[in-house]
Amino acid sequence: MTDAIVIGAGPAGTAAAIGLAHAGAKVLLLERTRETGDALCGGFLSWQTLTRLDALGIDRAALGGQQVGRVRLFAGSRRSETSLPQAAMGVSRRRLDSVLQAAAVAAGADLQRGVHATTIDGHTVQTRDGATLAAPALFLAAGKHGFRGQPREAASWQQHDPVMGLRLRLPHHAALDRLIGDAVELHLFDRGYAGLVQQEDGSANLCLATHKSRLDEAGGDPGALLRALGAAHPMLGGRLAYADWSCGIDAIGHVPYGWRTAETEPGLFRLGDQAGVIPSLAGEGMGLALASGDAAAAAWRHGGPGAAPAFQHQLAARMTRPFAIASAVWRAGENPRTAGVLTSLSSSFPSLVRWMSQATRIAAG
């Protein structure tokens, strides 16, 4: 008999599967894709996230990522640069997910690919091909994608102008090495921001969180939006000069940044972005995913399926402070009237940046 079904083999799902398998559970790990892709979100691993990977038995050397030691902030003509509290890493989701999935299988989880779960009903999971799977405990780790019957509502101030996620991979170039180096960059602009970090193969991952109105102003064309932003913001434009526009731009719509829940049913553990979606400029999405997966496995080990409601409540409480701080910084950063002030303060008071970097981490459970 299967003890637990984990829906989604990203960082949250694999962390849960590893913990459950190590506890002796018979785990079925479902992944809707047939091959590990390069997910749009993620790619920055904070020092705390790296420590969590260590605890899961993941060898940092196997990731081979780009070491990140600084955060660089741009707003108009203003810029600041500050050392991070500890070393971080830039790594592609393809590499991270592949390593974690291999670790889950090695721990004893049964990874089944090409299985697209669509609905949860009690202790059963319905799949797109009509199958019904059952287990006493279900772990929902479907990432930022919506899941039927599990609504996630954005904050009221986002609902009239929802947030979109865009991603463009910049190919490796010696000039980009010199421009970015060992930094993670945040480029602030009206109604959005772009994060940029190099990854294990030398390419650079450019992710944007922007309101739909900005995309509408560009005729709904992500490429036109990026070109317009590059023309208006020379530092960003200098990076986009090395883009390969034929590679295509990935997109995801209506991302409910700032949403979190303390509610669930016995037997259903909600993980990662299905538990809460931290504003991505905090760089803690992967940290939340791993922390929630590890904590859910520990809760199951100590209390079985019935531990889910208490687990969800405790996880939501851990998210309260970092979500509030990340949301406040995000709103200041996407407002042209306050973005420059934020950048100037970061330049004058580097300790403020280090404090924000620490304060937006998900605390250990």
N, C-alpha and C positions, 0 to 999 in steps of 0.2 A: 504493500500500500504506500502511496505517495504521502509523505508528511506535510510537504509544503510545495506550492506552486509559486514561482517568481515570474512576474510578467515584465519582461524587459531585461536585456543583458548588457545594459550600460553600466556605469560605475556604481549606481545605487543598487541595482539588481544583483550584480556580481558580488559586491561586498556582502550583501545579505546571504547570497548563495554560499559563499565561502564560509561565513560564520555558522550558518545552519549545518552545512556538511561537516564541518569540524566538530559540531556538537552531536553528530551521529544521525542527523535527519536524512531521510530520503528526499532529495530535492529535484524537482522538475523545473528547469530554467528555460523559459520560452523567449525566443527572439524572432521578431517578425521579418527581419532581413535575412537573406540567405548568405550574404557575405558581410563582413564588418566594414562599414563605410566610415567616412569622416564626418561625424555629426557637426551641425552648424555651430552649436554652442559648446563652450568649454575650451580647453587648450592652455589655460593658465593654472598651474598647480602651486598654491601657496606653501610656505614652509610647514604650516599645520597640516595641509593636505598630504604633503610628502611624508610626514610623520605617521599619518593614518595608513598610508600605503605600506610603510615599513611594518606596521603592526599586522597587516594582512599577509606579510611575507613576500611583498613585491620588491624585487631588486631594482633600486633606482637606476643602476647601470643598464638594466635591460630596457629602460625607457629611452635612454640616450638623448634626453631633451636638452634644450638650450638653457643654460643657467641664466637666471634673471636676478639682478641685484638692485635695480633702481626702478623708480616709477617717474615717468616724464609726462608733464601735463601741459597742454596747449589750449589757449582760448584767445582767438584773434591774434594779436601781435604779442601777447604775453605767454610766457612759458616758465615752468619751474621744473626742477629735477631734485629728487630726494632718494636717499638710500632706503631700501626696504628694511624692516626690522631683522629679517633673516633671508637667506637665499631661497628663491623660488625657482620654478622651472616652466618653460614653454614646451609643450608636447602635443602632437596631434591627437585627436580623439580616436583615429584609426589605431594608432600605436597603443594608446592607453587602454582602450576597450579590448584590443586583441590580447594584451598581456593579462588583463584582469579575467577575461573569459578563459584563457588557458589555465589560470590559477584556480578558477572555479571548477573546471573539469578535473584538474589534478586532485582537488579536494574531495571529489566524488559526486559533484552535481551532474545531472543529465541535461546537457544543453541540446535543445531541439530548435533548429533554425527553420525559417519560413513558416512559422506558426503565428498567425496574426490574431491575437485575442481581441475580441470586440466588446464583450459584455460580462460583467460579474453579477451573479445572482446567488446570494447566500455563499455557500462554499463551492460553487461551480463557476467555471469559466467557459464561455461560449467562444468558439473561434470562427473566423470568416468562412472556413470550409465546412462548417456545420457540426464540428465535433464538440462534445461536452467533456470537460476535464474537471475532476473534483479532488479536493484535499481539505483537511481540517483548517489549514492556515494558508491565506493568500497574501502575497506581497506585491503591491502594485507599484511598479517602477518604470512606467511608460514614458518618462521624460516630459518634454514640454508639449507633446501632442495631447490633445483632448481625448478623454476616454469616456465612452458612453455611460451615463448614470453616475459619473463622478464630476460634477460641475466645478469649475474654478472661475470665479468672477474677479475681474480687475477692480481696483479702487475706483470710486466714483469719478475722480478727477481724470482718469484715463478713458472712461467709457465713451465719452463723446468724441475722442480722438485716440483710438487704440494704438498700442505700440507694436511695431514690426521689428523682426530681426533679419538682418542681411549679413551675408558673409562672402568675401572675395579672397581667394588665396593668391598672394603675390609670389611669383617664382623666385628662387634663389638668385641673388645678384650681389656682386662684391660691393656695389654702392649702397645697397640696403644694409649690408653688414655694417658699414661705417655709420649709416644714419641711425639705425636702431640699436645695434650692439647688444649689451646685456640689460636692456631696459624693456619694461612694458609701457607702452605709450597710450595716453588717453587724449583724444582730440575732441574738444567740446564745441558744439555748435547749436544754433537755435533749434529747439525741439529734438535734441538727440546728441549722441556722442559716438565716436568710433574708438575701439580698442585695438591695439596692434602689438603683436609679439612674434618673435621668430621661434621656429620649432625645430624638431630633431634633424630634418633634412635641409635646413637652411632657408626654407621658404618662410614667408611671413603670413600670419593669419590675421586678416582685417575683419573685425566683427562690428556691426553697427546696431544700435538700438535707437530707433527713430519713430516718431509719431507718423501715423498714416497721412496726415495733412502734408508733411514734407514730401512724401512719395507722390501724392496727388499733384503737388505743384510741379513735379517733374514728369507729369503725364503718365504716372504709374510705371515708369521705366526705371528700374534700379540702377542701370548703367548711367542713365542721364542724371540721376540724383547724385551718384558718386562723382561724376565729372563736374557737376555744378558745385559740389562741396569742395572739390579739389581746386577749382578756379577761385572760390571765395576764401579759401584757407590755404595759403601757400605751403605751410609745413605739411599738411595732409596731401596737398597736390604734389609735393616733392616725392612722397612715398608712392602715390598713385602713378607717377611717371613710369614706374617699372612694372605696372600691371600688365598681365596678359588677358586682354578683354575677351579673347575667344574661349576662355575657360568657363565662363558662365558665372552667375551670381546666385548663391543659394538664398532662399527666403523662407521665413515662417511668419504667420500672421497672428495678431491678437495675443501677444504674450502677456500674461497677467502679472507683471512684475509687482512685487510687494504682497501678493496674496499668500496666505497660509491658512491652515486649518488645524483645529484641535479635535475635530470630530471624526469618528469612524465607527465601525461595527465590530463586535467580537469576531476575531478570525481574519480581519482585513487590516493589514499594515500598509500605510501609504508612505512612500519613500521619495526622496529627491524632489523633483519638481511637481510630483503629485501630492506632496505634503506642504510645499511652500516654494515660491519662485523669488529668490533674492535678486534685486537689481544687479545686472551683470557687471556693472562697472566696479563692483566690490571684488570681483575675481574670486568669489567663494562658492560658485555653483557646484564645482567638483567636490569642494569640502563638505557642503551640505549633503550631496549625494552619498559620499562615503560614510559620513557620520550617521546619517539616517539608516543606511543599510546595516552598519555595524551595530547600532543601538537596537534595531528591530530584531536582529538575530539574538542579541543578548536578552531582550525582553521575552522572546519565544522560549529561549533556553530556561529561563527562570519561572515563567508563568504560562507557557503554552499559548494556544490561540487566543485564549481569553485575556491575555495581557495587552492586546492591541489598543483598546481605548486609553489605558493609562500611558502606554508608550506614546500615542499620538498627542495626548495632552502635554506630556513632558517635553516632547520634541518641539511643539509649538511654543512652549515657554522659553526654550533655549533659543528659538529664532527671534523672539520679540525685540531684543535690543539691537542685534546686528541688522535686522530688517529695517528698523526705524532709522538708524543712522545712515545706512546705505540709501534709503529712499530720500532722506533729506539732502544728502550730498548729490544724488542724481538730479533732483528737482532744481537744486542750485546750479548744477552744471549745465543743464539744458536751457537755462534762462540767460540770454545774453547780458542782462543787467547784473546778474550775480556771478556769472562764470568767470569774468575777469577778476572780480574781487576774490573769488575762491582761489584762482591761480596765483594772485599776488600774495595772499595769505600763506599759500603753500610755499612760495619762494622765500618769504620773510621768516616763516616759522616752520621749518622742516619737521620739527617734532610733532606738529599738528597732523601732517601726512602720515607719519609713523603711527600716531595714535589712531587715526581713522583706519589704517591698514590692520591694526590689531583689533579694534573695536568691532569691525565687520566680520570677524571670524566666528564660526559656530563653536561654542565652547564644548569641551569634552563632556560626555554624559556621565 
